[in-house]
Amino acid sequence: MSRKSLDREKNVLVTGAAGFIGFYVTKKLLEQGFNVIGIDNINDYYDVNLKYARLDNLKLFEKFTFVKGDISDKDLVMRVFESYKPAIAINLAAQAGVRYSIENPDVYIQSNIVGFFNILEACRYYPVDHLVYASSSSVYGSNKKVPFEETDFVDHPVSLYAATKKSNELMAYTYSHLYQIPATGLRFFTVYGPMGRPDMAYFGFTQKYFAGEPISIFNNGDFENDLYRDFTYIDDIVEGIAKILTAPPVAEAPHRVFNIGNNSPEKLMVFIETLEKALSHAAGRKVVFDKKFEPIKPGDVPATYASTDLLQEAIDFKPSTAIAEGLQKFADWYVMYYGVK
């Protein structure tokens, strides 16, 4: 497939710019010389200091404009599109977290459904060259067939979070069909790395260790039938998105969905052991977690495993960072950022 060079004078909108993936995508675009308008509501789902630290990084770039606001505010979204007329919209703003969607469902509908609807409406009235949006591996539910392929049946989500992401794909398809909006949905598979989300297991385990607390592992203590996860390092996600932006959908298929995962699932316990080794190296002392084994949580799925064939065919890219390398980069950052002795 031929590569088109993007016009760097055009504006790119990134929602969720102070979030984990949003920050790295925004930074990459700014480094490439794009004008980027970032929207984020800086909610307190996790430590806002981390969000402000990411923003401080982005504000070093002259071509970065930050708008504090919520995409569920339709007037705000419309004003931003009217003012900046982005050529590309990348929607990464969402209420994340499978388990939290059981505790606080309202916020998922507000952000993930209403908010995404507002983005689609804005793309309808202020047409973009390409809309890229975050979906999730959670749409596969408890699918037993692995690896997960984009053509698999995904009508049985096992959490509200997953249901909102499946809804996003349906909404994007409809708007793409009705209003010729070129759109690409990305099913992310357990993204991790430096400056990541503290609600993710690897980050929470690390925090608990340095606080002298045990970690809870929700796998029933069943090592034979352990949970499998396709962990994807943040740099691979960013590289994939950057390549997708240079290969927008063709007119005959203006909406498409891709898995973006490592295509190499790891047992949860292997991942934990690898994290212990990485932290030992970073902290200069042997790190062993105090482990408590508990039942699997509602909404958790037994395995995530991405087929990345479609992505590779479309943009000649496949995530490849091994967990030992990715976790070492996270551990080194954590020790430095939090001043761990």
N, C-alpha and C positions, 0 to 999 in steps of 0.2 A: 504494500500500500504506500502510495506517495505521501510525503510529509509536507504539510503546508506550514509556512512560517506565519505566526500570529502577529498582527499589528500591535506593537507595544505602546502605541499612542492611544489605543482604545482602553476603556475602563473595564476592570474586572471586579465583580462584587463577590465577596466571600462572607457568608453568614456563619456565625459561630467562630469569628476570627480569633477570639481569645481562648477558644477551646483547644484541646490537644491536637487533633488533626488539622483544624482550622488554622491554628498558629503556624504549623510547619508548611502548610500549603501556601498561606499568605507570604511567608518568609521566602519561599522558593520563587514565587511570582515576582516579588519585589527585587530579589537578586537578579532575576532575568530582565528587569527594567520595566515591568508593567506598572500602570497606575492601579492601585488596589484600594477599594472602599471596603472596609471591614465593619460588619454589624455584630454586636454582641450585647446581651442584657446583663452580663456579669452576675448571673444568679449564684446563690450560695449553696447549690447542690453539693459542691465540695469547696475546699479552701480557696477563697477569692484571691489570696495573696499570690497563688500560683498563676492565676489568670492575669493579674496585674503585672507579674514578672514577665509573662509572655508578651503582653502589650508593650511593656517598656522596650523590649527587643525590637518590636515592629515600628515603634515611634522614632527609631533612629533613621528610618528610611524617609526621604523627602516625599516619595510618591505614595505614601500611606495616608489615608484619611480614615479616621475612626468615627463611627456613629454609635453612640450608646443607645440601645433600644431593643425592643422585643419584636420578632417577626410575626407574633400573633396580633400586633397592632397594625391593622391594614393601612391606615392613613400614613403611618410612618414608612411602611414598605413602599407604598405608591409614591410618596414624596422623594424617597431615595432614588427610585428608578427614574422618576421624572427629572430630578436634578442631575444625575450622573449618567443616565442612559447607558448602563453597562452592556458591553458586547457579549460578555460571558458572565453567567451567574453560577456560582458554586455554593449549593446549599448544604452546609455542614452543621447548622444550628439544629439542635434537637435535644429533647430530654432523653438522656441515655440511661442504661441500666435495666436489666431484666428484673431483678428482685425488687427494686424501688417502684416498678410499675404496679406491683401488687399492693404496696403500701399507699401510694399516692397516684391513683390513676388519672385524676383530673388534669394534672400538669402535662401528661403525655398527649391527651387530646388537644389541649390548648397549643402546645408547641409543635408537636409532630403532625397533627392533622390541620388545625386552623392555620398555624404558621406556614406550613407547606402550601396550603391552598392559596394563601396570600401571595407567596412567591410565584406560584403558577399564574395567578391573575395578573400580577405585575408583568410577567413574561408575555402574557397575552396582549396587554395594552401597550407595552414598551418592548417590542420584539428583540430577542437576543439571538446571537449566532449559535449559542450552545448553552444549555442548562445541564449542569452536572450535579447530581444529588446523592446523598448518603442513604443507602439501604443497609441491610445487615444480614449476616449469616443466620441470624435467629429466625428468618422467615422459613427456613427449612424445617423448623419444629423438631420433632423426634424422628425425622426421616431415617430409616434404617439403611437405605442404599447409600453407599459411599464409593467414591467421592461424590459430593453434592454437585450436580450439574444444573445450569440455568434453566434447562428444560424440565426439571423435576417438578412434580406436583407440590405446590406450597400453600394449600388451602387449610392447613391444620396448625396454625400458630399456637404455641403453648404458653405465651405470655402476652399481655396487652402491648408491651413494647414491640414485640414481633408483629402483632396485628397492625400497629400503626405503620410499621415499615413496609409491610405488604400493601397496605392502603396507599402509601406514597407511590409505589410502583404502578398501581392501578390508576391513580389520579394523574400521574405523569404521562402514562400511556394515552389516556383520554385527551388530555390537553395537547399532547403532541399530535394526535390524530386530528383533532378538531381545528387546531390553530397553527399547525405546521411548525411546532416548536421542536427543534432538534434537541433531544434529551438523552442523557446517559445516566442510568442508576448503577451504583456500585455497592455490591454486597461485601462489606468489610468482615474479615475474620480475625477476631481478638487482636486488636492493634495494641502494641506496647512500645515503650522506649523512654528516653529521658524527657522530663517535663510532662510525663503522662498523667493519667487521671488517677487520683488517690483512691477512687472507689473500685479500681481494678484489683484483682487478687494479688498479683505480683507486687504492686505498690503497697497494698495493705499489709501483706506479710512482712515486708521490709520495715514498715513503720512499727509494727507490733514487736518485731525482734529487737529493734533499738530502744523500744519503750519497756523491754523486759517482760513482754506479755506473750502468752501462747497464741498460736494461730489455729483457726478452725478450718478444717478441710472437709468439704461437703461431698464426700465420695463413699460414705458408708464404711470407710476403712477397707474397702474391697480392692486390693491391688491387682487381682487377676482381671477384674472387670472395671478397671479404673476409667475415669472420664478422659476423653481425648479432646485436645484443642489444637486448632490450626493457628498457631501464633504468628502474627505478621508484624515485622519490624516497621516502625514509622517511616523510615527512609524509602522503603519499598512502596508503601502506600503513596507517598508524595511523588515518587518517580512515575508510578503508574498514572496518577492523575495528570501530571505534566504531559505525558505522552498522549493521553486521551484527548487533551485539549487541542493537539495538533492533528487529530483524526476524528473530526466530528462526524455524526451519522450521515449516511447518504440519504438522498431525498426519498428513496423507496422504503427506507426503514428508519424513520426519524426518531424512533424510541428504541433503546436497547438496554439490556441489563447484563452486567458482568460480575462474576466472582472476582475478588481481589484478596487472595490468601496465599499462604506459603506452600500449599500443596504438599505439606509434610507434617501431619499431625503428631503431637507428642503426648504421651501419658502425663497426666497432671503431676504425678509423683516424680517423674523424670524432670519435668519443668522446675519443680520445687528444689530438687537436688542441684540442678544447674544454677539456680538462683543463689543457693547457699554457697556454691563454689565461687560465683562471681562476686558476691558480697565479701567473702573471705579474702579474696585477692584485693578488692577495693579498700577494705577496712584494715587490712594488715593483721587480721586475727581470724581464727577458725570460727565460722558462723554455722550453727546448727539450730534450726527452729525447734521450739517446743510445740509439738503437734497434737491437736485434739481432733479426732475423727468423728464426724457427725453425718446424719442422713442427708441425702441429696435434697436440695431446696426445690420447692415448687417453681416451675418455669425453666429450670436448668435442663439442658439437653445432654444426652450421653456422649455425643461426639460431634465435632465440627471438622469438616474435611473438604477443602475446596478443590474442584476441578478448575484449572486455569487455562484450559485449552482455547476457549473462545477469546479470552483476553490476549493470549499469545498470538493467536491468528490475526486479531484486529490491530494490535499495536506492537507486535514483536517484543513483548515484555512478559517476564515471569518473576515474581518476588523470589529472592534467593538467600536472604540473610539468615544464617543459622542462629538458633536460639542462644548458643554459647556466646557468640559475638554480640548479638543484640542485648542480651541481659548484662554482659560486661559493661557495655556503654551506659546502660541504665544505672547499674551499681556505681560506676565511677561518678556519674552525675549526682546521684543521690548523696553519696558521701561528701562530695564537694558542696552541693547546694545547702544541705542541712548541717554542714560542719560537724559531721560525725567523727568522734575521736576513736 
